[in-house]
């Protein structure tokens, strides 16, 4: 893979020996939420279970953007149940965008690695130990979950949505040549300093933001490893993907093609 073969000497920070998890390593999971009252208790329980069984040090930071469905109240209860050393609620008053949610979450993150994922149960925490092993094996700057490689896949989508996703990913690969097989996925592990640098470079919003993160990573010669994942359509709540998001995706794709 092009991104995996990129030079590993360019990022300006000290790397750890391959294959070794340091005792000081801590993983901060950023969970941006909006109307995820039903899903939040399940995803938090699964995260706690996964980290407890694998033995990795962690914290879960919930960034709720003024959800009107009571998501914040549920998050406050979870903080009391699991303790504020594991669950940190850092809410905002209204929806301000995914990129700024990550920036807000990182201000409170004490881990040296950041994991981003959806809070709607589309991403199963069982893959996180695989992300961590992959990162240590290759000393990667980023590990991205992929639906389009190995035994990765999508479950719960109708045929029309699967076709749209495949076509969009194919066009993206042709135009941007990102060196990663799944450009729009939002289940990733980053070195904290790498994520901070990339967010500072990105100008896109919405679904295009995740695409630009990988494209900018390629430009900066950061290395990317991939782990096949199963993406499952949300069980509770409504999908936030609509016609406006599709139009924004196409506009953003063309903008990235013209500027990168």
C-alpha positions as CSV (number, residue, x, y, z in Angstrom):
1,X,0.0,0.0,0.0
2,X,1.3,3.4,-0.9
3,X,0.7,5.0,2.5
4,X,2.3,2.1,4.3
5,X,5.4,2.4,2.0
6,X,5.8,6.1,2.6
7,X,8.8,7.4,4.4
8,X,8.7,6.9,8.1
9,X,11.2,9.5,9.0
10,X,9.3,12.7,8.1
11,X,7.0,13.2,11.1
12,X,8.7,15.3,13.7
13,X,8.3,13.3,16.8
14,X,9.8,10.3,18.5
15,X,8.5,6.9,17.6
16,X,8.3,3.8,19.8
17,X,9.9,0.5,19.1
18,X,7.7,-1.7,16.8
19,X,5.4,-4.3,18.4
20,X,5.6,-2.9,21.9
21,X,2.8,-1.3,23.9
22,X,4.3,1.1,26.4
23,X,3.1,1.2,30.0
24,X,2.5,4.9,29.5
25,X,0.3,4.5,26.5
26,X,-3.2,5.7,27.0
27,X,-6.1,5.7,24.5
28,X,-8.6,8.5,24.5
29,X,-11.8,7.7,22.6
30,X,-13.6,10.7,21.3
31,X,-17.4,10.2,20.9
32,X,-19.2,13.1,19.3
33,X,-22.9,12.7,19.8
34,X,-26.1,14.2,18.6
35,X,-29.4,12.5,19.5
36,X,-27.8,9.2,20.6
37,X,-29.7,8.7,23.8
38,X,-30.6,5.0,23.0
39,X,-27.2,4.1,21.6
40,X,-24.9,5.8,24.0
41,X,-25.2,3.4,27.0
42,X,-24.6,0.4,24.7
43,X,-21.5,1.8,23.0
44,X,-20.0,2.9,26.3
45,X,-20.6,-0.5,27.8
46,X,-19.0,-2.2,24.8
47,X,-16.0,0.1,25.0
48,X,-15.5,-0.4,28.7
49,X,-15.8,-4.2,28.2
50,X,-13.3,-4.2,25.3
51,X,-10.7,-2.1,27.1
52,X,-11.1,-4.0,30.4
53,X,-10.6,-7.4,28.7
54,X,-7.6,-6.2,26.6
55,X,-5.9,-4.4,29.5
56,X,-5.2,-1.1,27.7
57,X,-5.4,2.2,29.6
58,X,-8.2,4.4,28.3
59,X,-10.7,7.2,28.7
60,X,-13.9,7.9,26.9
61,X,-14.7,11.6,26.1
62,X,-18.3,12.3,25.1
63,X,-18.8,15.5,23.2
64,X,-22.5,16.2,23.0
65,X,-23.6,19.0,20.7
66,X,-26.8,20.1,22.5
67,X,-28.9,17.0,21.7
68,X,-32.6,17.7,22.3
69,X,-33.3,14.1,23.0
70,X,-31.6,13.9,26.4
71,X,-28.3,12.4,25.3
72,X,-26.5,14.7,27.7
73,X,-28.6,13.5,30.7
74,X,-27.7,9.9,29.7
75,X,-24.0,10.8,29.4
76,X,-24.1,12.4,32.9
77,X,-25.5,9.2,34.3
78,X,-22.8,7.1,32.6
79,X,-20.1,9.4,34.0
80,X,-21.5,8.6,37.5
81,X,-21.7,4.9,36.9
82,X,-18.2,4.3,35.4
83,X,-16.4,7.2,37.1
84,X,-15.1,10.5,35.8
85,X,-11.6,8.9,35.4
86,X,-13.0,6.8,32.6
87,X,-16.0,8.8,31.2
88,X,-15.7,12.5,30.6
89,X,-18.7,14.5,29.4
90,X,-17.5,17.6,27.6
91,X,-20.7,19.1,26.0
92,X,-21.2,22.0,23.7
93,X,-24.3,24.1,23.4
94,X,-25.1,23.4,19.7
95,X,-23.9,21.5,16.6
96,X,-20.6,23.1,15.5
97,X,-19.2,20.4,13.2
98,X,-17.2,17.2,13.5
99,X,-13.7,18.8,13.2
100,X,-14.4,21.3,16.0
101,X,-15.8,18.4,18.1
102,X,-12.5,16.6,17.8
103,X,-10.6,19.7,18.7
104,X,-12.8,20.2,21.7
105,X,-12.4,16.6,22.8
106,X,-8.6,16.7,22.4
107,X,-8.3,19.7,24.7
108,X,-9.5,17.3,27.5
109,X,-7.8,14.1,26.3
110,X,-4.9,12.8,28.4
111,X,-4.0,9.9,26.1
112,X,-1.1,9.9,23.7
113,X,-3.4,8.1,21.2
114,X,-6.8,9.2,20.0
115,X,-9.5,6.9,18.7
116,X,-12.4,8.3,16.8
117,X,-15.6,6.4,16.1
118,X,-19.3,6.8,15.7
119,X,-21.5,6.5,18.8
120,X,-24.5,4.9,16.9
121,X,-23.1,1.3,17.2
122,X,-22.0,1.3,13.5
123,X,-18.5,0.7,14.8
124,X,-17.9,-2.2,17.2
125,X,-15.2,-1.7,19.9
126,X,-14.1,-5.3,19.5
127,X,-11.9,-4.0,16.6
128,X,-10.0,-1.6,18.8
129,X,-7.4,-4.1,20.1
130,X,-6.7,-5.0,16.5
131,X,-6.1,-1.3,15.7
132,X,-3.7,-1.1,18.6
133,X,-1.8,-4.3,17.5
134,X,-1.6,-3.0,13.9
135,X,-0.3,0.3,15.0
136,X,2.5,-1.3,17.1
137,X,3.4,-3.8,14.5
138,X,4.0,-1.2,11.8
139,X,4.6,1.8,14.0
140,X,1.9,3.6,12.0
141,X,0.8,7.2,12.5
142,X,-2.8,6.3,11.7
143,X,-4.7,3.1,11.6
144,X,-8.0,3.2,9.7
145,X,-10.9,0.8,9.7
146,X,-11.8,-0.3,6.2
147,X,-15.0,-1.8,4.8
148,X,-13.5,-2.5,1.4
149,X,-10.5,-4.8,2.2
150,X,-10.1,-8.3,3.4
151,X,-13.1,-9.5,5.4
152,X,-14.4,-6.0,5.9
153,X,-18.0,-5.3,4.9
154,X,-21.2,-3.4,5.4
155,X,-24.4,-4.8,7.0
156,X,-27.9,-3.4,7.2
157,X,-27.7,-1.2,4.0
158,X,-30.0,-1.8,1.1
159,X,-28.6,-2.6,-2.4
160,X,-29.0,1.0,-3.5
161,X,-27.0,2.5,-0.7
162,X,-24.2,-0.2,-1.1
163,X,-23.9,0.7,-4.8
164,X,-23.7,4.4,-4.0
165,X,-21.0,3.8,-1.4
166,X,-19.0,1.6,-3.7
167,X,-19.2,4.0,-6.6
168,X,-18.3,7.0,-4.4
169,X,-15.3,5.2,-3.0
170,X,-14.2,4.1,-6.5
171,X,-14.4,7.7,-7.9
172,X,-12.6,8.9,-4.8
173,X,-9.8,6.4,-5.3
174,X,-9.4,7.5,-9.0
175,X,-9.4,11.2,-8.3
176,X,-7.4,11.5,-5.1
177,X,-5.3,8.3,-5.0
178,X,-5.2,8.5,-1.2
179,X,-3.2,5.3,-0.4
180,X,-6.1,4.0,1.7
181,X,-9.0,1.8,0.7
182,X,-11.7,3.4,2.7
183,X,-11.5,7.2,2.6
184,X,-14.9,8.1,4.1
185,X,-14.7,5.8,7.2
186,X,-14.7,7.4,10.6
187,X,-13.3,4.6,12.7
188,X,-9.6,5.4,13.2
189,X,-6.7,5.5,15.6
190,X,-4.3,8.4,15.5
191,X,-1.2,9.5,17.3
192,X,-2.5,12.5,19.2
193,X,0.1,14.9,17.7
194,X,-0.7,13.6,14.2
195,X,-4.4,14.2,14.6
196,X,-3.7,17.7,16.0
197,X,-1.6,18.5,12.9
198,X,-4.1,17.2,10.4
199,X,-7.1,19.0,11.9
200,X,-5.1,22.2,11.6
201,X,-4.6,21.5,7.9
202,X,-8.2,20.5,7.1
203,X,-10.8,23.0,5.9
204,X,-13.7,20.6,5.0
205,X,-16.8,20.0,7.0
206,X,-19.3,17.1,7.4
207,X,-18.5,13.8,5.6
208,X,-15.8,15.3,3.5
209,X,-13.8,16.1,6.6
210,X,-12.8,12.4,7.0
211,X,-11.7,12.2,3.4
212,X,-9.5,15.3,3.7
213,X,-7.9,13.9,6.8
214,X,-6.5,10.9,4.9
215,X,-5.5,13.0,1.8
216,X,-3.6,15.5,4.0
217,X,-2.0,12.6,5.8
218,X,-0.6,11.4,2.5
219,X,0.7,14.8,1.7
220,X,2.5,15.0,5.0
221,X,4.0,11.5,4.5
222,X,2.3,10.1,7.6
223,X,2.0,6.3,7.5
224,X,-1.4,4.5,7.4
225,X,-2.2,1.0,8.4
226,X,-5.6,-0.6,7.8
227,X,-7.8,-3.1,9.7
228,X,-10.8,-4.7,8.0
229,X,-14.0,-3.9,10.0
230,X,-17.7,-4.7,9.8
231,X,-19.8,-1.6,9.5
232,X,-23.4,-2.1,10.8
233,X,-26.1,0.4,10.0
234,X,-27.6,2.1,13.1
235,X,-30.2,0.2,15.1
236,X,-31.7,3.2,17.0
237,X,-32.3,6.7,15.6
238,X,-32.2,8.1,12.1
239,X,-29.3,8.2,9.7
240,X,-27.8,11.6,9.3
241,X,-26.9,11.0,5.6
242,X,-29.3,12.7,3.2
243,X,-29.4,14.5,-0.1
244,X,-27.6,17.6,1.2
245,X,-24.8,15.4,2.6
246,X,-24.4,13.7,-0.8
247,X,-24.2,17.1,-2.6
248,X,-21.7,18.3,-0.1
249,X,-19.6,15.1,-0.6
250,X,-19.5,15.7,-4.3
251,X,-18.5,19.3,-3.9
252,X,-15.9,18.5,-1.4
253,X,-14.5,15.7,-3.6
254,X,-14.0,18.1,-6.5
255,X,-12.5,20.7,-4.2
256,X,-10.0,18.2,-2.9
257,X,-9.2,17.1,-6.4
258,X,-8.5,20.6,-7.5
259,X,-6.4,21.6,-4.4
260,X,-4.4,18.5,-3.6
